[in-house]
């Protein structure tokens, strides 16, 4: 019984450690790797509660608040797109943002699956 309590405590703490803190989007600008998600997730609920639509211009970010609009620029080809954060992720290490299939198409990263990008929060 004692071992079960110990394991349960460790699992709880690991879950808490993986929860990122929401950050203030003002002035946010980072470079990193973007990936995309599409058909496999289409129609499923996002972390914000809305349904994921691979044809919308949305993205998943670990720390930016839901509803934040970001300008994502593909650093290899200078193509950019404005996206709305509506999900949490990416869940792969070393990735900065997951974008919808439509966004990946506009950024010119469908073939490669990933791209080095700059993500800048926009203010209204």
Residue frames relative to the residue before (quaternion, step in Angstrom):
aa qw qx qy qz dx dy dz
X 1.0000 0.0000 0.0000 0.0000 0.00 0.00 0.00
X 0.6419 0.5344 -0.3211 0.4463 3.54 0.98 -0.84
X 0.6388 0.5273 -0.3189 0.4606 3.57 1.05 -0.78
X 0.6352 0.5301 -0.3292 0.4551 3.58 1.01 -0.76
X 0.6433 0.5116 -0.3154 0.4744 3.57 1.01 -0.81
X 0.6350 0.5291 -0.3157 0.4660 3.57 1.00 -0.83
X 0.6707 0.4892 -0.2910 0.4756 3.60 0.89 -0.93
X 0.6481 0.5174 -0.3175 0.4599 3.59 0.94 -0.87
X 0.6439 0.5167 -0.3149 0.4683 3.58 1.01 -0.81
X 0.6566 0.5060 -0.3104 0.4653 3.59 0.93 -0.86
X 0.6501 0.5086 -0.3164 0.4676 3.59 0.96 -0.82
X 0.6390 0.5232 -0.3226 0.4624 3.57 0.99 -0.82
X 0.6829 0.4839 -0.2858 0.4667 3.58 0.88 -0.94
X 0.6233 0.5268 -0.3392 0.4678 3.60 1.03 -0.72
X 0.6438 0.5178 -0.3150 0.4671 3.58 1.01 -0.79
X 0.6563 0.5004 -0.3078 0.4735 3.56 0.99 -0.80
X 0.6569 0.5216 -0.3164 0.4432 3.57 0.96 -0.82
X 0.6851 0.4860 -0.3009 0.4514 3.59 1.06 -0.65
X 0.5615 0.5818 -0.3985 0.4330 3.59 1.23 -0.19
X 0.2797 -0.7796 0.5413 0.1450 3.56 -0.55 1.18
X 0.4799 -0.6368 0.5226 0.3017 3.50 -1.22 0.53
X 0.4435 -0.6561 0.5390 0.2870 3.56 -1.03 0.82
X 0.2060 -0.8027 0.5527 0.0888 3.57 -0.89 0.94
X 0.5669 -0.5616 0.4766 0.3689 3.53 -1.30 0.34
X 0.3592 -0.7783 0.4709 0.2083 3.61 -0.60 1.07
X 0.5056 0.6694 -0.4288 0.3353 3.63 1.17 -0.38
X 0.8335 0.1464 -0.1422 0.5135 3.54 -0.71 1.12
X 0.4298 0.7126 -0.4631 0.3051 3.59 1.25 0.04
X 0.2019 0.7380 -0.6238 0.1597 3.57 -0.88 1.03
X 0.1235 0.7892 -0.5853 0.1392 3.57 -0.58 1.19
X 0.2459 -0.7232 0.6204 0.1778 3.52 -1.29 0.47
X 0.2409 0.7543 -0.5812 0.1877 3.53 -1.07 0.80
X 0.6447 -0.5221 0.3998 0.3898 3.53 -1.30 -0.28
X 0.1877 -0.7526 0.6239 0.0954 3.52 -1.03 0.95
X 0.0755 -0.7348 0.6695 0.0785 3.51 -1.28 0.56
X 0.2976 -0.7652 0.5338 0.2023 3.59 -1.20 0.08
X 0.1616 -0.7561 0.6231 0.1180 3.50 -1.31 0.39
X 0.0838 -0.8406 0.5344 -0.0286 3.54 -1.01 0.81
X 0.8831 0.1285 -0.0762 0.4447 3.53 -0.82 -1.14
X 0.6531 0.5377 -0.3318 0.4174 3.61 0.89 -0.83
X 0.7479 0.3746 -0.1971 0.5114 3.59 1.14 -0.65
X 0.4256 0.7349 -0.4454 0.2834 3.58 1.29 -0.25
X 0.8135 0.2393 -0.2054 0.4886 3.56 -0.82 1.07
X 0.5798 0.5742 -0.3843 0.4316 3.59 1.21 -0.26
X 0.5598 -0.6011 0.4503 0.3500 3.57 -1.21 0.48
X 0.3433 -0.7055 0.5841 0.2078 3.52 -1.10 0.83
X 0.6954 -0.4555 0.3438 0.4368 3.56 -1.29 0.11
X 0.6514 0.5104 -0.3195 0.4616 3.60 1.15 -0.51
X 0.5826 -0.6062 0.3556 0.4082 3.58 1.29 -0.20
X 0.6181 0.5243 -0.3680 0.4557 3.59 1.18 -0.26
X 0.5471 -0.6035 0.4631 0.3492 3.56 -1.24 0.34
X 0.4497 -0.6809 0.5116 0.2691 3.54 -1.02 0.86
X 0.0610 -0.7678 0.6377 0.0077 3.55 -0.94 0.97
X 0.3703 -0.7731 0.4737 0.2018 3.56 -0.40 1.22
X 0.6568 0.5151 -0.3004 0.4616 3.58 1.27 -0.33
X 0.5830 0.5586 -0.3696 0.4599 3.60 1.30 -0.05
X 0.4642 -0.6566 0.5171 0.2932 3.56 -1.29 0.34
X 0.2961 0.7483 -0.5197 0.2867 3.53 0.28 1.36
X 0.1327 -0.7917 0.5932 0.0618 3.54 -1.31 0.26
X 0.3366 -0.6924 0.5985 0.2216 3.50 -1.39 0.32
X 0.0292 0.7740 -0.6298 0.0576 3.55 -0.97 0.96
X 0.5438 -0.6601 0.4155 0.3098 3.58 -1.01 0.78
X 0.8525 0.2301 -0.0589 0.4656 3.59 0.88 -0.89
X 0.5951 0.5699 -0.3926 0.4086 3.63 1.06 -0.44
X 0.5454 -0.6350 0.4320 0.3357 3.60 -1.00 0.77
X 0.5814 -0.5509 0.4611 0.3821 3.56 -1.21 0.58
X 0.7561 0.3560 -0.2809 0.4719 3.55 -1.02 0.83
X 0.5041 0.6381 -0.4372 0.3842 3.60 1.21 -0.27
X 0.2543 -0.7379 0.6048 0.1586 3.55 -0.98 0.88
X 0.0704 -0.8041 0.5903 -0.0023 3.54 -0.92 0.99
X 0.3190 -0.6847 0.6175 0.2193 3.51 -1.23 0.62
X 0.0862 -0.7899 0.6070 0.0140 3.57 -0.65 1.15
X 0.0809 -0.8045 0.5885 -0.0041 3.56 -0.74 1.13
X 0.3456 -0.7018 0.5875 0.2071 3.55 -0.90 1.01
X 0.3466 -0.7893 0.4721 0.1843 3.58 -0.44 1.21
X 0.6198 0.5573 -0.3469 0.4300 3.62 1.20 -0.34
X 0.8255 0.1823 -0.0757 0.5288 3.59 1.06 -0.69
X 0.4353 -0.7353 0.4136 0.3142 3.61 1.34 0.05
X 0.4239 0.6626 -0.5049 0.3553 3.61 1.13 0.41
X 0.0435 -0.8133 0.5803 0.0031 3.57 -0.98 0.81
X 0.0897 -0.7700 0.6313 0.0235 3.51 -1.35 0.41
X 0.3441 -0.7052 0.5786 0.2227 3.55 -1.17 0.66
X 0.0688 -0.8073 0.5855 -0.0265 3.56 -0.79 1.13
X 0.3180 -0.7106 0.5929 0.2061 3.53 -1.32 0.41
X 0.3862 -0.7152 0.5339 0.2330 3.58 -0.86 0.99
X 0.1006 0.8062 -0.5754 0.0940 3.58 -0.72 1.09
X 0.7560 0.2949 -0.1842 0.5546 3.59 1.23 0.15
X 0.4210 -0.6670 0.5490 0.2764 3.55 -1.33 0.23
X 0.4222 0.6393 -0.5503 0.3320 3.51 -1.04 0.83
X 0.5608 0.0204 -0.7809 -0.2744 1.56 -2.43 -0.30
X 0.4561 -0.6937 0.4960 0.2545 3.51 -1.24 0.48
X 0.5766 0.5400 -0.3817 0.4798 3.57 1.31 0.11
X 0.5100 -0.6553 0.4690 0.3009 3.55 -0.96 0.89
X 0.7996 0.3173 -0.2273 0.4563 3.52 -1.11 0.68
X 0.6189 0.5211 -0.3507 0.4717 3.59 1.26 0.10
X 0.3791 -0.7404 0.5191 0.1967 3.56 -1.05 0.80
X 0.8095 -0.0236 0.0930 0.5792 3.57 0.92 -0.93
X 0.2198 -0.7120 0.6473 0.1605 3.55 -1.27 0.58
X 0.1384 -0.8007 0.5800 0.0581 3.57 -0.80 1.00
X 0.5969 -0.5625 0.4301 0.3772 3.55 -1.25 0.43
X 0.6826 -0.4719 0.3668 0.4205 3.56 -1.30 0.32
X 0.6467 0.5224 -0.3150 0.4579 3.59 0.93 -0.90
X 0.6592 0.4972 -0.3072 0.4732 3.59 0.94 -0.85
X 0.6388 0.5251 -0.3234 0.4600 3.59 0.98 -0.83
X 0.6284 0.5285 -0.3317 0.4645 3.56 1.04 -0.76
X 0.6881 0.4805 -0.2829 0.4643 3.58 0.89 -0.94
X 0.6782 0.4760 -0.2803 0.4847 3.57 1.15 -0.63
X 0.4289 -0.7234 0.4451 0.3075 3.58 1.26 -0.22
X 0.5469 0.6321 -0.3895 0.3869 3.58 1.04 0.71
X 0.3362 0.7649 -0.4967 0.2349 3.62 1.19 0.28
X 0.6842 0.5080 -0.2986 0.4297 3.56 0.84 -0.93
X 0.7347 0.4203 -0.2331 0.4789 3.58 0.87 -0.95
X 0.3907 -0.7398 0.4642 0.2909 3.60 1.11 -0.65
X 0.7767 0.1024 -0.0650 0.6180 3.56 1.21 -0.50
X 0.0222 -0.7850 0.6186 0.0268 3.54 -1.28 0.33
X 0.4528 -0.6213 0.5562 0.3157 3.53 -1.21 0.53
X 0.0061 0.8301 -0.5524 0.0762 3.57 -0.65 1.15
X 0.2953 -0.6636 0.6396 0.2516 3.50 -1.42 0.16
X 0.1307 -0.7748 0.6166 0.0498 3.57 -0.94 0.95
X 0.0083 0.7979 -0.5996 0.0603 3.56 -0.67 1.18
X 0.3789 -0.7123 0.5438 0.2309 3.56 -0.84 1.00
X 0.2732 -0.7540 0.5791 0.1466 3.53 -1.03 0.86
X 0.2216 -0.7459 0.6081 0.1575 3.55 -1.14 0.63
X 0.4780 -0.6957 0.4638 0.2690 3.55 -1.00 0.81
